[in-house]
Every structure is written in structure tokens, then in C-alpha cells.
Amino acid sequence: MVIEARHLNLTFPTDDGPVHALKDVDLIVEAGDFVSFIGPSGCGKTTLLRCIAALETPTGGSLTVRGMTADAARQARSYGYVFQAAGLYPWRTIAGNIRLPLEIMGYPKAEQAERVQAVLDLVELGQFGRKFPWQLSGGMQQRASIARALAFDAGILLMDEPFGALDEIVRDRLNEELLRLWQRTGKTIVFVTHSIPEAVYLSTKIVVMSPRPGRIAKVIESPLPRVRPLDIRDTPEFIRIAHEVRESLHEGGRHD
Ligand SMILES: Nc1ncnc2c1ncn2[C@@H]1O[C@H](COP(=O)(O)OP(=O)(O)OP(=O)(O)O)[C@@H](O)[C@H]1O
């Protein structure tokens, strides 16, 4: 198993009293899974992802990533992280942005160039390495930020609503591309989203969360095949799973 959380708790002390962002969260992610966290705003999705990335420290329970503490896993460069906004440096070219983590990690120059080209090809931006971020569309920028997270070939990709700001047509295309990339690379992906169709289309496992305190309301294992054309969304099976997610979201909300 790649990620294991047991009775994970996180309470933020605030001026208005403690905020229970995560309450008794149990989660298992297996190698090669595509896991989505879905739930209403404030239910702790980002906080849980940030705990896995060792960007937050839980106040209780245990969490291991590749059998290590989250901190050790971060130091071992176990994951790439994709943020809501592409966050590319405007003064660097696309290739320059993707190369940055490799420069920081001290990869030899020739290997940097090889890896940058390989991940640019992987996200179908092979011809755009010399462009600057402002010369690319929003969807292309987000693909570049995925390439940056893939550049050092970590086995885990953590993605926090990477397509949330994009229009539906671009989002559909990027969903399809991400699925192909996941199939080609065999990576383990943990993905935060607000969108039921996005969660159902992408995931092997859908983790439905509910707020106040943030906890897991239900884990739905998807019976859909791993290879999924976009029109799978019109099948009765897809619609049934989407319905199950929606019901679980409502049930989770009733505990408020
Ligand atoms: N550093 C912090 N200090 C205090 N409270 C915080 C902090 N970070 C998050 N919270 C609170 O913890 C709860 C969970 O936040 P989190 O961002 O994980 O939710 P989310 O499900 O990702 O929401 P969204 O979908 O809006 O991004 C919220 O009530 C939030 O206000």
C-alpha cells in the first residue's frame, strides 16, 4: 500500500476556537490507484492532501507514505504536487519552469534537458518548451504544471483541483489526457475535486468527505474499466455511480 492513514486528526487552533479540519480519517491508497477526494467547500480535502504532502502536521493518528512518515517521503521526493493555479514563473520559459525542480535537485544538465523534453511530450506540449507561460492558454499552462510535477518521475502525483478554473470543454479534454497519462505511467494519483462527473470519470476509488468536522462519509470503489472513453459518462453504470456519490454527499451533509 502506498498511503495509509489511521484515525488521522487535525485541529487548527484559531482565534475563534479550534477548527476540526480532519476527524478520525482512515484511508488506504494502493499502488496504481486513482483516488479522488470529493466534498463541499471546507470539508478538509486540501488539508488531507497537504498532510500526505507533509505540508501540514496532523494533531493525531498515524500516516505513512510509501511506508515512511510523510516528512521522510517528501525528502525522498516521493510525489509531485499540482496546485489549483498553474503557478508558472512568467520570466521563465515553459521548459525553464519544468526544469526548475531538476535544477534544485542537482540533476546533471544533459539529464535535465532529456527529462524536460520527455515530460513535455507526455503532456503533448513537445513544441512549446521555448514559449513563455503567457503565450499558452490556461489549459496548456495547467498541462505544463503537470509536466513539472512529473519531471523527477515520482511514483505519486498529488493534485489539488488542477482543472477547477478551466471551462468545461478544456476540462473534459484534460481529464481524458490525464487518464491516458495515468494508464501509460502507472502512477498513483490522489486528486481533489468539487465535481461529481470528474471524480467518477477519473477515479478507481472515490472518497466522499463531509464537513464540520471533516471526515470520510463513504469510500466508493469504482467498477468502471480503467480504459474510459469520454462517452462512458452516458452509460447507466456511470450514472449509477454518480448518483451514489451524490447520495453520499447529501447523507454526509445531514450530520451538520
Ligand atoms: N491554516 C489554517 N488555519 C485555520 N483553519 C484552517 C487552516 N487551513 C484550513 N483551515 C480550515 O479547515 C477546514 C478545511 O479546509 P480545507 O481547505 O482542507 O477544505 P477543502 O475541503 O479543501 O475546501 P475547498 O473545497 O473550499 O478548497 C476549513 O474549515 C478551513 O477554514
The ligand as an SDF file (V2000), in Angstrom:
LIG
                    3D

 31 33  0  0  0  0  0  0  0  0999 V2000
   -4.1410   27.1000    8.3780 N   0  0  0  0  0  0  0  0  0  0  0  0
   -5.4150   27.0270    8.7860 C   0  0  0  0  0  0  0  0  0  0  0  0
   -5.8040   27.6230    9.9450 N   0  0  0  0  0  0  0  0  0  0  0  0
   -7.0790   27.5350   10.3820 C   0  0  0  0  0  0  0  0  0  0  0  0
   -8.0580   26.8720    9.7460 N   0  0  0  0  0  0  0  0  0  0  0  0
   -7.7390   26.2600    8.5830 C   0  0  0  0  0  0  0  0  0  0  0  0
   -6.4140   26.3070    8.0470 C   0  0  0  0  0  0  0  0  0  0  0  0
   -6.4010   25.6080    6.8840 N   0  0  0  0  0  0  0  0  0  0  0  0
   -7.6560   25.1510    6.7200 C   0  0  0  0  0  0  0  0  0  0  0  0
   -8.4640   25.5460    7.7200 N   0  0  0  0  0  0  0  0  0  0  0  0
   -9.8970   25.1960    7.9050 C   0  0  0  0  0  0  0  0  0  0  0  0
  -10.0010   23.7840    7.8440 O   0  0  0  0  0  0  0  0  0  0  0  0
  -11.1910   23.4120    7.1540 C   0  0  0  0  0  0  0  0  0  0  0  0
  -10.8310   22.5350    5.9680 C   0  0  0  0  0  0  0  0  0  0  0  0
  -10.1910   23.3200    4.9630 O   0  0  0  0  0  0  0  0  0  0  0  0
   -9.7350   22.7320    3.5620 P   0  0  0  0  0  0  0  0  0  0  0  0
   -9.1000   23.8340    2.7920 O   0  0  0  0  0  0  0  0  0  0  0  0
   -8.9870   21.4890    3.7490 O   0  0  0  0  0  0  0  0  0  0  0  0
  -11.1500   22.3680    2.8920 O   0  0  0  0  0  0  0  0  0  0  0  0
  -11.4670   21.9410    1.4110 P   0  0  0  0  0  0  0  0  0  0  0  0
  -12.4210   20.8050    1.5170 O   0  0  0  0  0  0  0  0  0  0  0  0
  -10.2310   21.7210    0.6460 O   0  0  0  0  0  0  0  0  0  0  0  0
  -12.2290   23.2250    0.8730 O   0  0  0  0  0  0  0  0  0  0  0  0
  -12.2560   23.8710   -0.6050 P   0  0  0  0  0  0  0  0  0  0  0  0
  -13.0020   22.8890   -1.4270 O   0  0  0  0  0  0  0  0  0  0  0  0
  -13.0030   25.1500   -0.3930 O   0  0  0  0  0  0  0  0  0  0  0  0
  -10.8430   24.0650   -1.0430 O   0  0  0  0  0  0  0  0  0  0  0  0
  -11.8910   24.7070    6.7610 C   0  0  0  0  0  0  0  0  0  0  0  0
  -12.8690   24.9830    7.7390 O   0  0  0  0  0  0  0  0  0  0  0  0
  -10.7790   25.7190    6.7880 C   0  0  0  0  0  0  0  0  0  0  0  0
  -11.2910   27.0000    7.0720 O   0  0  0  0  0  0  0  0  0  0  0  0
  1  2  1  0
  2  3  1  0
  2  7  2  0
  3  4  2  0
  4  5  1  0
  5  6  2  0
  6  7  1  0
  6 10  1  0
  7  8  1  0
  8  9  2  0
  9 10  1  0
 10 11  1  0
 11 12  1  0
 11 30  1  0
 12 13  1  0
 13 14  1  0
 13 28  1  0
 14 15  1  0
 15 16  1  0
 16 17  2  0
 16 18  1  0
 16 19  1  0
 19 20  1  0
 20 21  2  0
 20 22  1  0
 20 23  1  0
 23 24  1  0
 24 25  2  0
 24 26  1  0
 24 27  1  0
 28 29  1  0
 28 30  1  0
 30 31  1  0
M  END
$$$$
